[in-house]
Amino acid sequence: MTSIVIPAHNEAQVIGRLLDSLLADSTEDETDVVVVCNGCTDDTARIAATRGPRVRVVEIPTPSKHAALRAGDDHARGFPRVYVDADVVISGADIRALIEPLNDDTSDVLATAPEREIPLQGCSWRVRAYYRVWQRLPAVCEGLFGRGVIAVSKTGHNRIAALPPLMADDLAASLAFAPGERLVVGGASVVVHPPRTWSDLMKRRIRAAVSTAQVEQHQGPEDASARTSVADLKSMLRREPRLVTSVVVFLAAAVAARRGARKAVRAQDFGTWLRDESSRQN
Protein backbone atom coordinates (compact mmCIF):
# COMPACT_ATOMS: atom_id res chain seq x y z
CA MET A 1 0.00 0.00 0.00
CA THR A 2 1.26 3.46 -0.92
CA SER A 3 1.14 6.02 1.88
CA ILE A 4 0.45 9.67 1.05
CA VAL A 5 1.40 12.18 3.74
CA ILE A 6 -0.07 15.68 3.45
CA PRO A 7 1.19 18.33 5.91
CA ALA A 8 -1.40 21.09 6.16
CA HIS A 9 -1.29 24.37 8.08
CA ASN A 10 -4.47 26.45 7.68
CA GLU A 11 -5.25 25.01 4.23
CA ALA A 12 -9.04 25.01 4.46
CA GLN A 13 -9.28 26.83 1.12
CA VAL A 14 -7.42 24.16 -0.84
CA ILE A 15 -7.29 20.83 1.02
CA GLY A 16 -10.62 19.70 -0.43
CA ARG A 17 -9.59 20.06 -4.07
CA LEU A 18 -6.43 18.01 -3.48
CA LEU A 19 -8.20 15.21 -1.62
CA ASP A 20 -11.02 15.03 -4.17
CA SER A 21 -8.45 14.67 -6.96
CA LEU A 22 -6.50 11.99 -5.11
CA LEU A 23 -9.56 9.93 -4.18
CA ALA A 24 -11.45 10.21 -7.47
CA ASP A 25 -9.52 7.46 -9.28
CA SER A 26 -7.92 5.40 -6.52
CA THR A 27 -9.25 2.58 -4.37
CA GLU A 28 -9.31 2.10 -0.61
CA ASP A 29 -6.74 -0.71 -0.64
CA GLU A 30 -4.44 1.21 -2.98
CA THR A 31 -3.54 4.32 -1.00
CA ASP A 32 -3.24 5.29 2.63
CA VAL A 33 -3.86 9.04 2.98
CA VAL A 34 -2.73 10.85 6.13
CA VAL A 35 -3.46 14.58 6.51
CA VAL A 36 -1.40 16.14 9.30
CA CYS A 37 -2.99 19.38 10.45
CA ASN A 38 -0.22 21.28 12.21
CA GLY A 39 -1.15 24.28 14.33
CA CYS A 40 -4.35 24.87 12.36
CA THR A 41 -6.78 27.55 13.47
CA ASP A 42 -9.22 27.07 10.58
CA ASP A 43 -11.41 24.23 9.24
CA THR A 44 -8.65 22.19 7.58
CA ALA A 45 -9.16 19.15 9.83
CA ARG A 46 -12.95 19.20 9.53
CA ILE A 47 -12.88 19.50 5.74
CA ALA A 48 -10.35 16.68 5.42
CA ALA A 49 -12.42 14.47 7.71
CA THR A 50 -15.51 14.92 5.51
CA ARG A 51 -13.75 12.93 2.76
CA GLY A 52 -14.53 9.77 4.71
CA PRO A 53 -12.59 6.86 6.19
CA ARG A 54 -10.06 6.75 3.36
CA VAL A 55 -8.51 9.92 4.82
CA ARG A 56 -7.00 9.77 8.29
CA VAL A 57 -6.62 13.14 10.00
CA VAL A 58 -3.86 13.70 12.54
CA GLU A 59 -3.71 16.96 14.49
CA ILE A 60 -0.61 18.35 16.19
CA PRO A 61 -0.43 21.71 18.00
CA THR A 62 2.86 22.91 16.50
CA PRO A 63 2.71 24.88 13.21
CA SER A 64 5.74 23.13 11.69
CA LYS A 65 5.99 21.34 8.36
CA HIS A 66 8.96 19.29 9.58
CA ALA A 67 7.02 18.15 12.66
CA ALA A 68 4.01 17.38 10.45
CA LEU A 69 6.11 15.22 8.11
CA ARG A 70 7.53 13.26 11.04
CA ALA A 71 4.06 12.82 12.54
CA GLY A 72 2.83 11.64 9.16
CA ASP A 73 5.64 9.07 9.06
CA ASP A 74 4.60 7.83 12.48
CA HIS A 75 1.06 7.14 11.21
CA ALA A 76 1.77 6.06 7.63
CA ARG A 77 1.40 2.37 6.85
CA GLY A 78 3.30 1.65 3.68
CA PHE A 79 5.87 2.28 0.96
CA PRO A 80 6.49 3.83 -1.44
CA ARG A 81 5.71 6.98 0.50
CA VAL A 82 4.54 10.17 -1.18
CA TYR A 83 4.75 13.60 0.45
CA VAL A 84 2.28 16.10 -1.01
CA ASP A 85 1.86 19.79 -0.19
CA ALA A 86 -1.74 20.69 0.53
CA ASP A 87 -1.88 23.55 -1.99
CA VAL A 88 -1.10 21.50 -5.13
CA VAL A 89 -3.37 19.20 -7.13
CA ILE A 90 -2.40 15.68 -8.20
CA SER A 91 -4.54 12.68 -9.13
CA GLY A 92 -4.45 9.06 -8.08
CA ALA A 93 -3.37 8.10 -11.61
CA ASP A 94 -0.39 10.44 -11.35
CA ILE A 95 0.53 8.90 -8.00
CA ARG A 96 0.51 5.46 -9.61
CA ALA A 97 2.84 6.66 -12.37
CA LEU A 98 5.07 8.28 -9.77
CA ILE A 99 5.62 5.16 -7.71
CA GLU A 100 6.10 2.74 -10.61
CA PRO A 101 9.89 3.32 -10.88
CA LEU A 102 10.20 2.92 -7.11
CA ASN A 103 8.63 -0.54 -7.29
CA ASP A 104 11.12 -1.70 -9.94
CA ASP A 105 13.68 -3.87 -8.17
CA THR A 106 16.10 -3.47 -11.09
CA SER A 107 16.10 0.35 -10.87
CA ASP A 108 18.54 2.56 -8.96
CA VAL A 109 15.83 5.23 -8.54
CA LEU A 110 15.10 6.06 -4.90
CA ALA A 111 13.03 9.24 -5.30
CA THR A 112 10.65 10.60 -7.93
CA ALA A 113 8.60 13.71 -8.62
CA PRO A 114 6.03 14.68 -11.27
CA GLU A 115 6.25 17.18 -14.08
CA ARG A 116 4.91 20.63 -13.16
CA GLU A 117 1.89 22.35 -14.60
CA ILE A 118 1.88 26.03 -13.62
CA PRO A 119 -1.33 27.80 -14.70
CA LEU A 120 -0.35 31.43 -15.22
CA GLN A 121 -3.77 32.76 -16.20
CA GLY A 122 -4.71 35.59 -13.87
CA CYS A 123 -1.12 36.31 -12.91
CA SER A 124 0.47 39.73 -13.41
CA TRP A 125 2.71 40.10 -16.48
CA ARG A 126 5.85 40.22 -14.32
CA VAL A 127 4.91 36.96 -12.61
CA ARG A 128 4.33 35.34 -16.01
CA ALA A 129 7.68 36.67 -17.25
CA TYR A 130 9.47 35.32 -14.17
CA TYR A 131 8.06 31.83 -14.60
CA ARG A 132 8.87 31.75 -18.32
CA VAL A 133 12.53 31.86 -17.27
CA TRP A 134 12.31 29.85 -14.06
CA GLN A 135 10.69 26.84 -15.73
CA ARG A 136 13.52 26.64 -18.26
CA LEU A 137 16.40 26.59 -15.77
CA PRO A 138 18.37 23.31 -15.82
CA ALA A 139 18.27 22.83 -12.04
CA VAL A 140 14.53 23.52 -11.99
CA CYS A 141 13.88 21.04 -14.81
CA GLU A 142 16.03 18.28 -13.32
CA GLY A 143 15.49 18.72 -9.56
CA LEU A 144 12.66 17.29 -7.49
CA PHE A 145 12.04 20.57 -5.64
CA GLY A 146 9.37 23.19 -6.36
CA ARG A 147 6.78 20.59 -7.33
CA GLY A 148 5.03 20.06 -4.01
CA VAL A 149 5.30 16.27 -4.42
CA ILE A 150 8.15 13.86 -3.71
CA ALA A 151 7.84 10.07 -3.62
CA VAL A 152 10.46 7.82 -2.07
CA SER A 153 11.15 4.13 -1.69
CA LYS A 154 11.89 2.72 1.75
CA THR A 155 15.62 3.13 1.10
CA GLY A 156 15.06 6.66 -0.15
CA HIS A 157 12.99 7.45 2.91
CA ASN A 158 15.81 6.35 5.20
CA ARG A 159 18.04 8.91 3.53
CA ILE A 160 15.73 11.91 3.81
CA ALA A 161 14.61 10.94 7.33
CA ALA A 162 18.19 11.62 8.42
CA LEU A 163 18.07 15.23 7.17
CA PRO A 164 17.88 18.04 9.75
CA PRO A 165 14.75 20.21 9.95
CA LEU A 166 15.17 22.67 7.06
CA MET A 167 12.83 25.26 5.60
CA ALA A 168 13.61 24.08 2.06
CA ASP A 169 12.83 20.45 2.81
CA ASP A 170 12.09 19.63 -0.85
CA LEU A 171 15.37 21.19 -2.04
CA ALA A 172 17.34 19.32 0.63
CA ALA A 173 15.57 16.09 -0.31
CA SER A 174 16.33 16.60 -4.00
CA LEU A 175 20.01 17.28 -3.32
CA ALA A 176 20.22 14.20 -1.08
CA PHE A 177 19.99 11.99 -4.17
CA ALA A 178 22.50 11.68 -6.99
CA PRO A 179 21.15 12.32 -10.52
CA GLY A 180 20.88 8.57 -11.16
CA GLU A 181 18.90 8.06 -7.96
CA ARG A 182 16.19 10.63 -8.65
CA LEU A 183 13.75 10.86 -11.53
CA VAL A 184 11.20 13.36 -12.81
CA VAL A 185 8.48 11.07 -14.17
CA GLY A 186 7.16 12.25 -17.51
CA GLY A 187 3.95 10.26 -17.11
CA ALA A 188 2.95 12.09 -13.93
CA SER A 189 2.00 15.73 -13.48
CA VAL A 190 1.05 18.07 -10.66
CA VAL A 191 -0.68 21.44 -10.80
CA VAL A 192 1.34 23.99 -8.85
CA HIS A 193 -0.61 27.21 -8.42
CA PRO A 194 1.72 30.24 -8.70
CA PRO A 195 1.41 33.55 -6.88
CA ARG A 196 -0.70 35.98 -8.86
CA THR A 197 0.90 39.24 -7.78
CA TRP A 198 4.47 40.54 -7.75
CA SER A 199 4.38 41.13 -3.99
CA ASP A 200 3.31 37.53 -3.37
CA LEU A 201 5.99 36.28 -5.77
CA MET A 202 8.57 38.21 -3.76
CA LYS A 203 7.38 36.52 -0.56
CA ARG A 204 8.08 33.17 -2.19
CA ARG A 205 11.43 34.24 -3.61
CA ILE A 206 12.66 35.75 -0.32
CA ARG A 207 11.63 32.55 1.45
CA ALA A 208 13.47 30.55 -1.22
CA ALA A 209 16.61 32.67 -0.85
CA VAL A 210 16.59 32.29 2.94
CA SER A 211 15.94 28.55 2.80
CA THR A 212 18.60 27.98 0.13
CA ALA A 213 21.14 29.74 2.35
CA GLN A 214 20.11 27.46 5.21
CA VAL A 215 20.55 24.33 3.08
CA GLU A 216 23.98 25.49 1.95
CA GLN A 217 25.07 26.00 5.55
CA HIS A 218 24.58 22.26 6.05
CA GLN A 219 26.62 21.39 2.96
CA GLY A 220 30.26 21.57 2.05
CA PRO A 221 31.42 23.84 -0.80
CA GLU A 222 31.79 20.84 -3.08
CA ASP A 223 28.19 19.70 -2.66
CA ALA A 224 25.50 20.05 -5.31
CA SER A 225 23.60 23.32 -5.58
CA ALA A 226 20.42 24.47 -7.26
CA ARG A 227 21.50 28.09 -7.73
CA THR A 228 21.12 29.74 -11.12
CA SER A 229 24.32 30.82 -12.83
CA VAL A 230 24.86 33.66 -15.29
CA ALA A 231 25.96 31.00 -17.78
CA ASP A 232 22.51 29.37 -17.51
CA LEU A 233 20.79 32.65 -18.41
CA LYS A 234 23.21 33.43 -21.26
CA SER A 235 22.68 29.98 -22.71
CA MET A 236 18.92 30.45 -22.50
CA LEU A 237 19.10 33.78 -24.33
CA ARG A 238 21.26 32.31 -27.08
CA ARG A 239 18.59 29.66 -27.67
CA GLU A 240 15.60 31.99 -27.24
CA PRO A 241 16.50 35.69 -27.70
CA ARG A 242 12.83 36.62 -27.37
CA LEU A 243 13.13 35.94 -23.62
CA VAL A 244 15.33 38.98 -23.00
CA THR A 245 12.58 40.97 -21.21
CA SER A 246 11.66 37.95 -19.10
CA VAL A 247 15.30 37.46 -18.12
CA VAL A 248 15.49 41.10 -16.99
CA VAL A 249 12.39 40.53 -14.82
CA PHE A 250 13.90 37.31 -13.46
CA LEU A 251 17.15 39.06 -12.53
CA ALA A 252 15.25 41.90 -10.87
CA ALA A 253 13.33 39.36 -8.77
CA ALA A 254 16.54 37.52 -7.85
CA VAL A 255 18.31 40.72 -6.74
CA ALA A 256 15.30 41.91 -4.73
CA ALA A 257 14.89 38.50 -3.08
CA ARG A 258 18.54 38.33 -2.02
CA ARG A 259 18.31 41.80 -0.54
CA GLY A 260 15.12 40.90 1.27
CA ALA A 261 16.68 37.70 2.63
CA ARG A 262 19.85 39.27 4.05
CA LYS A 263 18.39 40.28 7.39
CA ALA A 264 16.89 36.85 8.05
CA VAL A 265 20.08 35.05 7.03
CA ARG A 266 22.24 37.30 9.23
CA ALA A 267 19.89 36.67 12.15
CA GLN A 268 19.76 32.94 11.33
CA ASP A 269 15.98 33.28 11.20
CA PHE A 270 14.94 30.13 9.38
CA GLY A 271 11.56 29.83 11.02
CA THR A 272 9.61 32.77 9.57
CA TRP A 273 7.50 31.40 6.72
CA LEU A 274 6.53 34.09 4.20
CA ARG A 275 3.36 32.67 2.68
CA ASP A 276 1.55 34.02 -0.35
CA GLU A 277 -2.21 33.80 -0.23
CA SER A 278 -2.99 34.73 -3.84
CA SER A 279 -2.09 31.22 -5.06
CA ARG A 280 -4.73 29.80 -2.73
CA GLN A 281 -7.57 31.83 -4.19
CA ASN A 282 -10.13 29.85 -6.19
KEPARO-73739 format. One record per residue (C-alpha): z, x, y; residue number from 1; residue in one letter. Coordinates in nm, 4 decimals. Layout:
KEPARO-73739
Z;X;Y;NUM;A
...
***
This chain:
KEPARO-73739
0.0000;0.0000;0.0000;1;M
-0.0925;0.1260;0.3463;2;T
0.1880;0.1140;0.6024;3;S
0.1048;0.0451;0.9668;4;I
0.3742;0.1398;1.2176;5;V
0.3453;-0.0069;1.5683;6;I
0.5907;0.1194;1.8332;7;P
0.6160;-0.1403;2.1092;8;A
0.8084;-0.1289;2.4372;9;H
0.7675;-0.4471;2.6447;10;N
0.4229;-0.5253;2.5009;11;E
0.4457;-0.9045;2.5014;12;A
0.1118;-0.9281;2.6834;13;Q
-0.0838;-0.7416;2.4160;14;V
0.1017;-0.7286;2.0826;15;I
-0.0425;-1.0618;1.9698;16;G
-0.4066;-0.9586;2.0061;17;R
-0.3476;-0.6430;1.8006;18;L
-0.1622;-0.8203;1.5207;19;L
-0.4173;-1.1021;1.5034;20;D
-0.6961;-0.8454;1.4669;21;S
-0.5108;-0.6503;1.1986;22;L
-0.4178;-0.9559;0.9935;23;L
-0.7470;-1.1446;1.0207;24;A
-0.9277;-0.9521;0.7465;25;D
-0.6521;-0.7922;0.5399;26;S
-0.4369;-0.9251;0.2576;27;T
-0.0608;-0.9310;0.2098;28;E
-0.0641;-0.6742;-0.0715;29;D
-0.2982;-0.4436;0.1210;30;E
-0.1000;-0.3543;0.4319;31;T
0.2633;-0.3244;0.5293;32;D
0.2984;-0.3862;0.9042;33;V
0.6125;-0.2735;1.0849;34;V
0.6509;-0.3457;1.4578;35;V
0.9300;-0.1399;1.6136;36;V
1.0452;-0.2992;1.9377;37;C
1.2213;-0.0222;2.1279;38;N
1.4330;-0.1154;2.4280;39;G
1.2360;-0.4350;2.4865;40;C
1.3469;-0.6781;2.7548;41;T
1.0580;-0.9218;2.7073;42;D
0.9241;-1.1413;2.4234;43;D
0.7580;-0.8652;2.2194;44;T
0.9834;-0.9159;1.9152;45;A
0.9533;-1.2948;1.9205;46;R
0.5738;-1.2875;1.9500;47;I
0.5416;-1.0348;1.6682;48;A
0.7711;-1.2420;1.4470;49;A
0.5508;-1.5513;1.4920;50;T
0.2761;-1.3750;1.2926;51;R
0.4714;-1.4529;0.9766;52;G
0.6194;-1.2591;0.6861;53;P
0.3360;-1.0056;0.6751;54;R
0.4819;-0.8510;0.9916;55;V
0.8292;-0.6999;0.9775;56;R
1.0000;-0.6617;1.3144;57;V
1.2538;-0.3857;1.3701;58;V
1.4494;-0.3705;1.6964;59;E
1.6194;-0.0607;1.8346;60;I
1.8001;-0.0426;2.1712;61;P
1.6498;0.2863;2.2909;62;T
1.3214;0.2712;2.4885;63;P
1.1693;0.5738;2.3130;64;S
0.8360;0.5988;2.1345;65;K
0.9577;0.8962;1.9292;66;H
1.2662;0.7016;1.8145;67;A
1.0449;0.4011;1.7378;68;A
0.8110;0.6108;1.5224;69;L
1.1036;0.7529;1.3263;70;R
1.2537;0.4056;1.2820;71;A
0.9156;0.2835;1.1635;72;G
0.9058;0.5638;0.9071;73;D
1.2480;0.4598;0.7826;74;D
1.1215;0.1064;0.7145;75;H
0.7625;0.1771;0.6062;76;A
0.6852;0.1401;0.2369;77;R
0.3677;0.3299;0.1653;78;G
0.0960;0.5868;0.2276;79;F
-0.1443;0.6487;0.3826;80;P
0.0504;0.5711;0.6981;81;R
-0.1176;0.4542;1.0171;82;V
0.0451;0.4749;1.3604;83;Y
-0.1010;0.2276;1.6097;84;V
-0.0192;0.1862;1.9790;85;D
0.0527;-0.1745;2.0689;86;A
-0.1990;-0.1876;2.3551;87;D
-0.5127;-0.1097;2.1502;88;V
-0.7131;-0.3375;1.9198;89;V
-0.8205;-0.2403;1.5679;90;I
-0.9130;-0.4536;1.2684;91;S
-0.8077;-0.4446;0.9063;92;G
-1.1606;-0.3369;0.8102;93;A
-1.1353;-0.0394;1.0442;94;D
-0.7998;0.0534;0.8899;95;I
-0.9614;0.0512;0.5456;96;R
-1.2367;0.2836;0.6656;97;A
-0.9770;0.5066;0.8285;98;L
-0.7708;0.5625;0.5161;99;I
-1.0612;0.6100;0.2742;100;E
-1.0883;0.9889;0.3317;101;P
-0.7111;1.0198;0.2916;102;L
-0.7286;0.8626;-0.0541;103;N
-0.9937;1.1117;-0.1700;104;D
-0.8166;1.3685;-0.3873;105;D
-1.1087;1.6098;-0.3472;106;T
-1.0872;1.6102;0.0348;107;S
-0.8956;1.8538;0.2561;108;D
-0.8542;1.5833;0.5234;109;V
-0.4896;1.5096;0.6062;110;L
-0.5303;1.3028;0.9237;111;A
-0.7929;1.0655;1.0603;112;T
-0.8616;0.8596;1.3710;113;A
-1.1270;0.6030;1.4678;114;P
-1.4081;0.6252;1.7182;115;E
-1.3157;0.4909;2.0632;116;R
-1.4601;0.1887;2.2346;117;E
-1.3623;0.1877;2.6027;118;I
-1.4696;-0.1334;2.7798;119;P
-1.5216;-0.0350;3.1426;120;L
-1.6199;-0.3768;3.2763;121;Q
-1.3872;-0.4714;3.5586;122;G
-1.2907;-0.1121;3.6313;123;C
-1.3414;0.0465;3.9731;124;S
-1.6480;0.2706;4.0104;125;W
-1.4324;0.5852;4.0215;126;R
-1.2609;0.4910;3.6958;127;V
-1.6008;0.4334;3.5336;128;R
-1.7249;0.7685;3.6673;129;A
-1.4175;0.9469;3.5324;130;Y
-1.4599;0.8064;3.1825;131;Y
-1.8324;0.8870;3.1752;132;R
-1.7272;1.2529;3.1856;133;V
-1.4057;1.2312;2.9849;134;W
-1.5735;1.0686;2.6841;135;Q
-1.8263;1.3522;2.6642;136;R
-1.5767;1.6399;2.6588;137;L
-1.5823;1.8370;2.3307;138;P
-1.2041;1.8272;2.2830;139;A
-1.1988;1.4529;2.3517;140;V
-1.4811;1.3884;2.1039;141;C
-1.3320;1.6034;1.8279;142;E
-0.9565;1.5493;1.8716;143;G
-0.7491;1.2664;1.7287;144;L
-0.5643;1.2036;2.0568;145;F
-0.6357;0.9375;2.3187;146;G
-0.7328;0.6781;2.0587;147;R
-0.4011;0.5025;2.0057;148;G
-0.4417;0.5295;1.6272;149;V
-0.3706;0.8148;1.3860;150;I
-0.3624;0.7841;1.0067;151;A
-0.2066;1.0463;0.7816;152;V
-0.1690;1.1146;0.4126;153;S
0.1747;1.1885;0.2715;154;K
0.1103;1.5620;0.3129;155;T
-0.0147;1.5061;0.6664;156;G
0.2914;1.2989;0.7450;157;H
0.5200;1.5811;0.6353;158;N
0.3531;1.8036;0.8914;159;R
0.3811;1.5727;1.1911;160;I
0.7335;1.4615;1.0943;161;A
0.8417;1.8191;1.1621;162;A
0.7174;1.8065;1.5230;163;L
0.9754;1.7880;1.8044;164;P
0.9946;1.4751;2.0212;165;P
0.7064;1.5175;2.2671;166;L
0.5603;1.2830;2.5261;167;M
0.2056;1.3605;2.4083;168;A
0.2809;1.2828;2.0449;169;D
-0.0848;1.2093;1.9632;170;D
-0.2039;1.5370;2.1190;171;L
0.0626;1.7336;1.9325;172;A
-0.0308;1.5569;1.6091;173;A
-0.3998;1.6331;1.6602;174;S
-0.3320;2.0011;1.7279;175;L
-0.1085;2.0216;1.4198;176;A
-0.4174;1.9994;1.1990;177;F
-0.6993;2.2500;1.1680;178;A
-1.0524;2.1149;1.2321;179;P
-1.1156;2.0881;0.8575;180;G
-0.7957;1.8902;0.8063;181;E
-0.8653;1.6189;1.0629;182;R
-1.1530;1.3753;1.0865;183;L
-1.2815;1.1201;1.3362;184;V
-1.4172;0.8476;1.1073;185;V
-1.7512;0.7155;1.2250;186;G
-1.7111;0.3952;1.0256;187;G
-1.3928;0.2953;1.2094;188;A
-1.3480;0.2000;1.5732;189;S
-1.0657;0.1046;1.8070;190;V
-1.0805;-0.0680;2.1438;191;V
-0.8847;0.1337;2.3993;192;V
-0.8421;-0.0606;2.7211;193;H
-0.8697;0.1721;3.0237;194;P
-0.6880;0.1409;3.3553;195;P
-0.8860;-0.0701;3.5985;196;R
-0.7784;0.0904;3.9240;197;T
-0.7754;0.4465;4.0544;198;W
-0.3994;0.4385;4.1128;199;S
-0.3371;0.3307;3.7529;200;D
-0.5767;0.5988;3.6279;201;L
-0.3759;0.8571;3.8212;202;M
-0.0563;0.7380;3.6517;203;K
-0.2193;0.8077;3.3169;204;R
-0.3609;1.1428;3.4243;205;R
-0.0325;1.2661;3.5747;206;I
0.1446;1.1632;3.2553;207;R
-0.1221;1.3473;3.0548;208;A
-0.0849;1.6613;3.2670;209;A
0.2937;1.6587;3.2287;210;V
0.2795;1.5942;2.8555;211;S
0.0132;1.8596;2.7979;212;T
0.2347;2.1140;2.9743;213;A
0.5213;2.0113;2.7456;214;Q
0.3082;2.0550;2.4328;215;V
0.1945;2.3979;2.5489;216;E
0.5551;2.5073;2.6002;217;Q
0.6046;2.4580;2.2259;218;H
0.2957;2.6621;2.1386;219;Q
0.2050;3.0264;2.1566;220;G
-0.0801;3.1423;2.3843;221;P
-0.3075;3.1790;2.0835;222;E
-0.2662;2.8188;1.9701;223;D
-0.5310;2.5503;2.0054;224;A
-0.5577;2.3602;2.3317;225;S
-0.7262;2.0422;2.4474;226;A
-0.7734;2.1497;2.8091;227;R
-1.1117;2.1119;2.9743;228;T
-1.2834;2.4323;3.0818;229;S
-1.5287;2.4861;3.3655;230;V
-1.7779;2.5960;3.1000;231;A
-1.7513;2.2512;2.9375;232;D
-1.8413;2.0794;3.2652;233;L
-2.1258;2.3206;3.3429;234;K
-2.2712;2.2681;2.9976;235;S
-2.2500;1.8919;3.0445;236;M
-2.4331;1.9098;3.3780;237;L
-2.7084;2.1255;3.2307;238;R
-2.7670;1.8594;2.9659;239;R
-2.7236;1.5602;3.1993;240;E
-2.7697;1.6505;3.5688;241;P
-2.7367;1.2826;3.6615;242;R
-2.3618;1.3125;3.5938;243;L
-2.2996;1.5327;3.8981;244;V
-2.1214;1.2579;4.0967;245;T
-1.9105;1.1658;3.7946;246;S
-1.8118;1.5304;3.7461;247;V
-1.6993;1.5487;4.1103;248;V
-1.4817;1.2391;4.0530;249;V
-1.3463;1.3901;3.7309;250;F
-1.2532;1.7148;3.9064;251;L
-1.0865;1.5246;4.1899;252;A
-0.8769;1.3333;3.9365;253;A
-0.7852;1.6541;3.7520;254;A
-0.6737;1.8308;4.0716;255;V
-0.4726;1.5303;4.1914;256;A
-0.3084;1.4894;3.8501;257;A
-0.2023;1.8541;3.8329;258;R
-0.0537;1.8312;4.1800;259;R
0.1270;1.5120;4.0897;260;G
0.2628;1.6680;3.7704;261;A
0.4046;1.9852;3.9266;262;R
0.7390;1.8393;4.0285;263;K
0.8050;1.6885;3.6849;264;A
0.7033;2.0081;3.5053;265;V
0.9230;2.2235;3.7300;266;R
1.2153;1.9891;3.6669;267;A
1.1328;1.9760;3.2941;268;Q
1.1200;1.5977;3.3283;269;D
0.9379;1.4940;3.0134;270;F
1.1021;1.1555;2.9825;271;G
0.9569;0.9609;3.2773;272;T
0.6724;0.7501;3.1399;273;W
0.4204;0.6527;3.4089;274;L
0.2678;0.3365;3.2668;275;R
-0.0353;0.1554;3.4015;276;D
-0.0231;-0.2212;3.3800;277;E
-0.3838;-0.2991;3.4732;278;S
-0.5063;-0.2086;3.1221;279;S
-0.2731;-0.4730;2.9796;280;R
-0.4193;-0.7573;3.1835;281;Q
-0.6190;-1.0126;2.9851;282;N
***
